[in-house]
Protein backbone atom coordinates (compact mmCIF):
# COMPACT_ATOMS: atom_id res chain seq x y z
CA UNK A 1 0.00 0.00 0.00
CA UNK A 2 1.46 3.34 -1.09
CA UNK A 3 0.66 6.31 1.13
CA UNK A 4 0.55 9.75 -0.45
CA UNK A 5 -0.03 13.03 1.37
CA UNK A 6 0.13 16.37 -0.42
CA UNK A 7 -0.47 19.77 1.18
CA UNK A 8 -1.99 18.21 4.30
CA UNK A 9 -2.76 20.71 7.06
CA UNK A 10 -4.41 20.03 10.40
CA UNK A 11 -5.45 22.59 13.00
CA UNK A 12 -6.63 21.52 16.45
CA UNK A 13 -9.49 23.61 17.86
CA UNK A 14 -9.84 25.46 14.58
CA UNK A 15 -11.77 28.74 14.62
CA UNK A 16 -11.31 29.09 18.39
CA UNK A 17 -8.86 31.15 20.49
CA UNK A 18 -7.07 27.85 21.23
CA UNK A 19 -6.33 26.97 17.60
CA UNK A 20 -2.99 25.21 17.10
CA UNK A 21 -1.58 24.17 13.73
CA UNK A 22 -0.18 20.63 14.11
CA UNK A 23 0.46 19.97 10.40
CA UNK A 24 1.43 22.74 8.03
CA UNK A 25 1.25 21.91 4.30
CA UNK A 26 2.79 18.44 4.70
CA UNK A 27 3.69 16.48 1.56
CA UNK A 28 5.09 12.98 2.06
CA UNK A 29 5.02 9.69 0.16
CA UNK A 30 5.66 6.31 1.79
CA UNK A 31 6.25 3.62 -0.80
CA UNK A 32 4.80 0.14 -0.66
CA UNK A 33 7.26 -2.28 0.92
CA UNK A 34 9.17 0.30 2.95
CA UNK A 35 10.21 0.06 6.58
CA UNK A 36 9.71 3.77 7.11
CA UNK A 37 10.73 5.87 10.11
CA UNK A 38 9.25 9.13 11.39
CA UNK A 39 11.11 11.28 13.91
CA UNK A 40 10.67 14.70 15.47
CA UNK A 41 10.43 16.48 18.77
CA UNK A 42 7.29 16.28 20.88
CA UNK A 43 4.73 18.54 19.23
CA UNK A 44 6.38 18.35 15.80
CA UNK A 45 3.26 16.83 14.18
CA UNK A 46 4.46 13.27 13.65
CA UNK A 47 1.76 11.59 15.77
CA UNK A 48 -0.95 13.78 14.24
CA UNK A 49 0.25 12.73 10.80
CA UNK A 50 0.19 8.96 11.42
CA UNK A 51 -3.24 9.18 13.05
CA UNK A 52 -4.54 10.49 9.72
CA UNK A 53 -3.41 7.31 7.97
CA UNK A 54 -6.27 5.16 9.19
CA UNK A 55 -8.75 7.94 9.85
CA UNK A 56 -8.35 8.30 13.60
CA UNK A 57 -7.93 11.96 12.75
CA UNK A 58 -9.90 12.84 9.66
CA UNK A 59 -9.49 15.50 7.04
CA UNK A 60 -12.03 18.16 8.13
CA UNK A 61 -15.57 17.38 7.05
CA UNK A 62 -15.90 20.84 5.52
CA UNK A 63 -13.02 20.05 3.16
CA UNK A 64 -14.37 16.59 2.35
CA UNK A 65 -17.80 18.05 1.48
CA UNK A 66 -16.48 20.92 -0.63
CA UNK A 67 -13.48 19.27 -2.25
CA UNK A 68 -12.97 20.37 -5.84
CA UNK A 69 -10.82 18.96 -8.60
CA UNK A 70 -8.28 21.74 -8.21
CA UNK A 71 -8.05 21.41 -4.41
CA UNK A 72 -4.36 20.75 -3.65
CA UNK A 73 -4.95 18.56 -0.59
CA UNK A 74 -4.35 14.85 -1.23
CA UNK A 75 -4.33 12.02 1.29
CA UNK A 76 -4.42 8.47 -0.03
CA UNK A 77 -3.64 5.12 1.51
CA UNK A 78 -3.59 2.68 -1.36
CA UNK A 79 -7.05 2.68 -2.93
CA UNK A 80 -8.54 4.84 -0.15
CA UNK A 81 -9.03 8.57 -0.71
CA UNK A 82 -9.17 10.02 2.78
CA UNK A 83 -10.34 13.40 1.51
CA UNK A 84 -13.56 11.84 0.22
CA UNK A 85 -16.70 11.70 2.34
CA UNK A 86 -17.43 8.31 0.73
CA UNK A 87 -14.36 6.64 2.24
CA UNK A 88 -15.10 3.31 3.94
CA UNK A 89 -13.13 3.82 7.15
CA UNK A 90 -13.93 0.35 8.44
CA UNK A 91 -12.32 -1.15 5.36
CA UNK A 92 -9.43 1.30 5.67
CA UNK A 93 -8.72 0.20 9.25
CA UNK A 94 -8.70 -3.38 8.10
CA UNK A 95 -5.83 -2.46 5.77
CA UNK A 96 -3.95 0.07 7.93
CA UNK A 97 -3.28 -1.25 11.42
CA UNK A 98 -2.32 1.18 14.20
CA UNK A 99 -0.33 0.15 17.30
CA UNK A 100 -0.09 2.88 19.91
CA UNK A 101 2.67 3.46 22.44
CA UNK A 102 2.45 0.94 25.31
CA UNK A 103 -0.27 -1.05 23.48
CA UNK A 104 -0.41 -3.57 26.34
CA UNK A 105 -2.32 -0.94 28.32
CA UNK A 106 -5.21 -1.42 25.88
CA UNK A 107 -5.70 -5.11 26.68
CA UNK A 108 -9.10 -5.67 28.25
CA UNK A 109 -10.61 -9.12 27.63
CA UNK A 110 -10.68 -12.11 29.96
CA UNK A 111 -8.54 -14.26 27.67
CA UNK A 112 -5.84 -13.74 25.07
CA UNK A 113 -8.11 -15.33 22.47
CA UNK A 114 -10.96 -12.90 23.13
CA UNK A 115 -8.64 -9.91 23.08
CA UNK A 116 -7.12 -10.79 19.70
CA UNK A 117 -10.50 -11.86 18.29
CA UNK A 118 -12.05 -8.48 19.13
CA UNK A 119 -10.23 -6.71 16.29
CA UNK A 120 -11.04 -9.46 13.82
CA UNK A 121 -14.76 -9.51 14.62
CA UNK A 122 -14.97 -5.73 14.30
CA UNK A 123 -13.00 -5.24 11.10
CA UNK A 124 -13.18 -8.49 9.12
CA UNK A 125 -15.31 -8.49 5.99
CA UNK A 126 -18.83 -9.78 6.51
CA UNK A 127 -19.67 -11.79 9.62
CA UNK A 128 -16.85 -14.30 10.19
CA UNK A 129 -17.71 -17.80 11.34
CA UNK A 130 -16.28 -19.19 14.60
CA UNK A 131 -13.93 -21.36 12.51
CA UNK A 132 -12.70 -18.35 10.51
CA UNK A 133 -12.20 -16.35 13.69
CA UNK A 134 -10.25 -19.13 15.37
CA UNK A 135 -8.01 -19.59 12.33
CA UNK A 136 -7.28 -15.85 12.11
CA UNK A 137 -6.57 -15.57 15.84
CA UNK A 138 -4.29 -18.60 15.80
CA UNK A 139 -2.33 -17.25 12.85
CA UNK A 140 -1.93 -13.81 14.46
CA UNK A 141 -0.81 -15.19 17.83
CA UNK A 142 1.69 -17.53 16.20
CA UNK A 143 2.90 -14.72 13.93
CA UNK A 144 4.03 -12.73 16.98
CA UNK A 145 5.94 -15.72 18.31
CA UNK A 146 3.57 -16.97 21.01
CA UNK A 147 2.35 -20.59 21.45
CA UNK A 148 -1.34 -20.54 20.59
CA UNK A 149 -2.35 -23.67 22.50
CA UNK A 150 -0.62 -22.60 25.70
CA UNK A 151 -1.71 -18.98 25.74
CA UNK A 152 -5.14 -18.64 24.14
CA UNK A 153 -7.14 -19.24 27.35
CA UNK A 154 -4.80 -17.31 29.64
CA UNK A 155 -5.73 -13.89 30.98
CA UNK A 156 -3.62 -11.26 29.19
CA UNK A 157 -3.05 -9.61 32.56
CA UNK A 158 -1.16 -12.69 33.78
CA UNK A 159 1.45 -12.40 31.02
CA UNK A 160 4.89 -10.84 31.13
CA UNK A 161 5.35 -7.33 29.75
CA UNK A 162 6.89 -8.59 26.52
CA UNK A 163 4.11 -11.15 26.02
CA UNK A 164 1.45 -8.50 26.60
CA UNK A 165 2.98 -6.30 23.92
CA UNK A 166 3.01 -9.22 21.47
CA UNK A 167 -0.64 -9.99 22.21
CA UNK A 168 -1.53 -6.34 21.63
CA UNK A 169 0.27 -6.39 18.28
CA UNK A 170 -1.50 -9.66 17.39
CA UNK A 171 -4.82 -7.91 18.00
CA UNK A 172 -3.92 -5.34 15.34
CA UNK A 173 -2.41 -7.63 12.70
CA UNK A 174 -5.21 -10.21 12.97
CA UNK A 175 -6.91 -8.67 9.92
CA UNK A 176 -3.62 -8.93 7.96
CA UNK A 177 -3.29 -5.20 7.24
CA UNK A 178 -1.17 -4.18 4.28
CA UNK A 179 0.36 -1.37 6.34
CA UNK A 180 1.30 -1.48 10.01
CA UNK A 181 1.90 1.81 11.85
CA UNK A 182 3.53 1.76 15.28
CA UNK A 183 4.12 4.63 17.70
CA UNK A 184 7.29 3.97 19.74
CA UNK A 185 7.09 0.16 19.35
CA UNK A 186 10.00 -0.55 21.73
CA UNK A 187 9.23 2.12 24.35
CA UNK A 188 9.90 1.05 27.93
CA UNK A 189 11.66 -2.19 27.03
CA UNK A 190 15.16 -3.23 28.05
CA UNK A 191 17.79 -3.70 25.29
CA UNK A 192 16.94 -7.38 24.83
CA UNK A 193 13.23 -6.61 24.67
CA UNK A 194 13.84 -3.85 22.13
CA UNK A 195 15.85 -6.17 19.92
CA UNK A 196 13.17 -8.86 20.10
CA UNK A 197 10.40 -6.41 19.16
CA UNK A 198 12.34 -5.06 16.19
CA UNK A 199 13.16 -8.60 15.02
CA UNK A 200 9.44 -9.38 15.28
CA UNK A 201 8.54 -6.33 13.17
CA UNK A 202 11.01 -7.37 10.49
CA UNK A 203 9.48 -10.86 10.39
CA UNK A 204 6.02 -9.33 10.05
CA UNK A 205 7.34 -7.03 7.33
CA UNK A 206 8.69 -9.98 5.38
CA UNK A 207 5.64 -12.24 5.64
CA UNK A 208 2.61 -10.37 6.97
CA UNK A 209 2.46 -6.58 6.38
CA UNK A 210 3.91 -5.13 3.18
CA UNK A 211 4.70 -1.74 4.69
CA UNK A 212 5.79 -0.86 8.23
CA UNK A 213 5.89 2.71 9.58
CA UNK A 214 7.42 3.43 12.98
CA UNK A 215 7.43 6.65 14.98
CA UNK A 216 10.40 6.72 17.32
CA UNK A 217 12.60 8.91 19.50
CA UNK A 218 15.30 6.22 19.45
CA UNK A 219 17.70 7.22 16.69
CA UNK A 220 19.72 4.00 16.98
CA UNK A 221 16.47 2.11 16.34
CA UNK A 222 15.81 4.26 13.27
CA UNK A 223 19.36 3.89 11.89
CA UNK A 224 19.38 0.12 12.37
CA UNK A 225 16.00 -0.64 10.84
CA UNK A 226 14.53 1.94 8.45
CA UNK A 227 14.81 2.29 4.69
CA UNK A 228 13.95 6.01 4.79
CA UNK A 229 13.21 8.57 7.49
CA UNK A 230 10.98 11.65 7.59
CA UNK A 231 11.94 14.42 10.00
CA UNK A 232 9.01 16.50 11.28
CA UNK A 233 9.68 19.96 12.70
CA UNK A 234 7.04 22.49 13.75
CA UNK A 235 4.36 20.79 11.69
CA UNK A 236 6.43 20.54 8.52
CA UNK A 237 8.51 17.80 6.92
CA UNK A 238 12.11 18.99 7.12
CA UNK A 239 13.87 16.01 5.49
CA UNK A 240 12.98 12.68 3.89
CA UNK A 241 16.17 10.66 3.48
CA UNK A 242 17.69 7.21 3.96
CA UNK A 243 19.36 6.95 7.41
CA UNK A 244 22.80 6.84 5.78
CA UNK A 245 22.22 10.30 4.29
CA UNK A 246 20.15 11.78 7.10
CA UNK A 247 22.58 11.13 9.91
CA UNK A 248 25.43 12.75 8.00
CA UNK A 249 23.58 15.95 8.95
CA UNK A 250 24.41 15.41 12.62
CA UNK A 251 24.95 19.05 13.50
CA UNK A 252 21.77 20.15 11.70
CA UNK A 253 19.70 17.54 13.54
CA UNK A 254 21.18 18.55 16.88
CA UNK A 255 20.28 22.18 16.11
CA UNK A 256 16.68 21.03 15.59
CA UNK A 257 16.73 19.56 19.09
CA UNK A 258 16.90 15.97 17.89
CA UNK A 259 19.25 13.25 18.99
CA UNK A 260 21.35 11.17 16.58
CA UNK A 261 22.56 7.55 16.75
CA UNK A 262 25.59 6.81 18.90
CA UNK A 263 27.45 5.84 15.73
CA UNK A 264 26.81 9.30 14.26
CA UNK A 265 28.13 10.97 17.40
CA UNK A 266 31.25 8.80 17.25
CA UNK A 267 31.74 9.58 13.56
CA UNK A 268 31.42 13.30 14.30
CA UNK A 269 33.95 13.10 17.14
CA UNK A 270 36.39 11.07 15.04
CA UNK A 271 35.95 13.45 12.10
CA UNK A 272 37.01 16.37 14.29
CA UNK A 273 40.22 14.45 14.92
CA UNK A 274 40.78 13.94 11.22
CA UNK A 275 39.49 10.35 11.15
CA UNK A 276 36.71 9.91 8.62
CA UNK A 277 34.54 6.81 8.93
CA UNK A 278 32.18 6.30 5.97
CA UNK A 279 29.44 4.03 7.32
CA UNK A 280 25.66 3.67 7.15
CA UNK A 281 25.38 4.35 10.91
CA UNK A 282 24.36 0.83 11.85
CA UNK A 283 26.46 -0.60 14.65
CA UNK A 284 27.62 -3.52 12.52
CA UNK A 285 28.83 -1.34 9.65
CA UNK A 286 30.48 1.19 11.96
CA UNK A 287 32.46 -1.50 13.79
CA UNK A 288 33.44 -3.17 10.53
CA UNK A 289 34.76 0.10 9.10
CA UNK A 290 36.64 1.01 12.29
CA UNK A 291 38.28 -2.42 12.47
CA UNK A 292 39.16 -2.24 8.78
CA UNK A 293 40.82 1.11 9.34
CA UNK A 294 42.72 -0.20 12.35
CA UNK A 295 44.02 -3.07 10.25
CA UNK A 296 45.08 -0.65 7.54
CA UNK A 297 42.13 -1.28 5.22
CA UNK A 298 40.00 1.39 3.56
CA UNK A 299 36.98 2.85 5.31
N, C-alpha and C positions, 0 to 999 in steps of 0.2 A: 504494500500500500504506500503510495507516494503522497506526502503531505505538502501542500502548497499554501502559503499565506502571503498575501500581497496587500500592503497598505492597511494592515490591521491595527485598529486603535480601540482601546477600552478605557472607559472612565468610570470609576466607582463613584456612586452618589452623584451622578450627572445632574446638572441643573439645580444643584443645591449649594449652599455655602461650604459644604464639606467635600466638594468634588475633588477627585485626585486621579490624574492620568497615569494608569499603570502600564499601558502599552501605547507607544507613540509612533504610528506609521511603520509598523513592523512588517518586513518582507523576509521570508525564510522558506527554503525548500528542504525537506528531508526525504532523501531518495529511498525507494524500496530496497530492503536488504541491508540498510545501514545499522550500525551500532552507534547511535548518535548521542553526543553529550551536550548538556546545556548548563552553563555556569553563570554566576553573577552574584553580586552582593544581595543581602536581604533587601527586598523592596525594589529590585531591578526589573521586575516584570516576568521573570522566568516561570514562576508557578502560575501566574495568571495566564500566560501563553499556553502552557500544557493543559490547563483545565478547559481551554477552548477546544482541544482536539477531540474530545468525545462529548462535547456539549454540556459539561458541568457549568461552564460559563458560556452563555450564548451571545452571538452577535445580536445587538439590540433589536428588539422586535420592530421598532420604527424603521430601521434600515432594511430588515428582511421584508417588510411590507412594501416599501417604496423603492426597492432596488431597481435600477435601470441598467440598460445594456452598457452604458458608458460609466457606470459607477466603478471606481478603481478598486474597491475592497473585494478581495478574493480570499476565501478560506475553504479548502477542499481536503478531504481525507479519502483518498482513493476515489470511489464513485460518488461520495457524499459531498454535496454542496451545502456547507454550513451557513451560508448567507441566504438560503432559501427557506421560506416558511413551510415548505412541503417536505423538509428533511425528516426521515424516519429515524429519530434519535435512539429508539430501542434497537434497531438494526445496527446503527452506528456503534453503540456501546457493546454490541456483540463482536464487532470487528476491531475496536480500539479499547483495549483493557487498561485500566488505570489502577496503579498500586500506590497508595499514599505512604508518607513517612510513618514508621512504626505501624505497619498494617495489622500486626497482631492485636493491637488495641481495638480493632473492629470485629474481632471474633465474638460470637454471641450465642451460637446454638449449643445444644446439649451434647452433640457428638461431632466429631470431625466430618463424618459423612454428611450430616445435615448442613453443616456450615458451608462445605464446598458445593453441595447440591443447590443451595439457595440461589447462587448466581446462575446456575444452569437453568433452573426452573423459571427464572425471571427473564432471561435473555435468549434462551434457545428458541428456534423457529417452531411455531405451532405449539402443541401441548405434548411434551415428550412422555413416552411411556416409562414405567418404572425400570424396565430393562435398559432403555436408552439412557436414563439418568444414571443408573448404576454403572454402566459402561463408561460414560463420560467422567464420572467422579473417580472411578478406579484409574483411568488413564491420567487424569490430572494429578492425583495424589502420587502415582508412581513416577510421573514426569518430574516432580520436584524432589525425588529421591527418598520418598517415605514408603514403608511397607504397608500396602493397602489392608491386608488381612489383619495385621496387628494393630492398626491405628484407627480404623474406620469407626469403631464403636466407643472409642476413648473420648472423654471430654477434652476439648481443645485447651481448657484451662489447666489441665494436668500435665501438659507437655512442657518441654524445655523451651527457652526463648527462641533458639534457632528453629526448632520444630514448629513453633507457633507461626513464625514468619513464613516458613515453607507452606504451611496450611493456608495462610492468608493469600499467598501468591497462587496456590492451586485454585482457590475460590475465584480468582480473576481469570486465569487461563483456561478454566473448564470449558468455555465456549470456543476455544481455539482461535483467539483473536489474531488478526494479521499483524497488528501493531500492539506492542506492550510498552506502556509509559510508566516509569517508576520515579518517584520523588525520594531521593536519598535512600536507595535500596539497602545500603549497608550501615545506615546510621545506628549508633549505639552498640555495634558489635565489636568484639575483640579482633585482632588481626587474623586469627584463624577463621573466625566466623565471617569476616569480610571476604576473605579469599574463597570460602565455600559458596557464599551467595553469588559472587561474580562468576565463579565456575558454573554455577547453576544457570545463571542468565545466559552464558555463552552456549550451554547445551540447549536451552530453550530457543535461542536464536538460530541454532543450526537445524533443529528438528520440529519446532513448534510454532514460533512467531517469526515472521519474515523480517520484521523491523523492530528494533528495541531502542527506546529513547530514555536516557537517564538524566535526571537533574541531580547535581551533586556539588558539595563544597569541597570534596576531597580531590585535589588536583592529581595526586598520584593515581587514584582510581580512574580518573579521566584519561590520563596519559597512557595507562596500561591497557585500556579496554576499548577506547572509542575510535571510530574511523574518522569522524569530523566533530568539531566542537563549535557551538554558537555561544558567544559572549554577550550577555545582556547587561546594559548599563543605562540607568535612568529611563527605562521603558523602551529603549532602542536596542537594535542589534549592532554591536560594535564590530565584531569580527565573526566570520564563519570560516574556519580553517582546520586542516588536519592537525592533531596534537604536535606533530613534528615541526610544523611551521608556526603554530600558535605560541608554543612555549619558548621559541627563539626571541619572542617579544617580552622577555622577563621583566625588564624595567618598566615597560608600558603597562603591563598587567598589575605590577605592584603599585604604580601610580593610580590605577583605577580602584585600589583597595582590595585587590584579589590576591590570593596566594598562588604559588606555582609549585610544581612537583619538586621534591627534594633533589632529583637529578638535575633539574634546571638551575636550582640554587648552586649546586656544586659546579655545574658547567660555567655559571657566571663567575663564581669565585676563582676557578681555575683560569678562566679567560683573562681575568685581571692580573694574573701572574704570568700571562703569556703562553698558557697551555690551552690550546683549543681542542675540545672534544666534540666531534660531529656525531651525535647520536639522535635517536628518535624519542628520547626521554623516558623510555621504559627502563626498568632496573636492569634487566638482562642485557640490553644493548649497551647501556652505559658501562656496566662492568666489563663487558667484552671489549669495548673500545679502550678503556683505561688499561686493562691487562695487555692488550695488543701494543699500546704505546709503551708500556713498561718494558715489554720484551723487545722493543725496537721496531714493531710493526707500524703500519699506517693507521691513523684514526680517521 
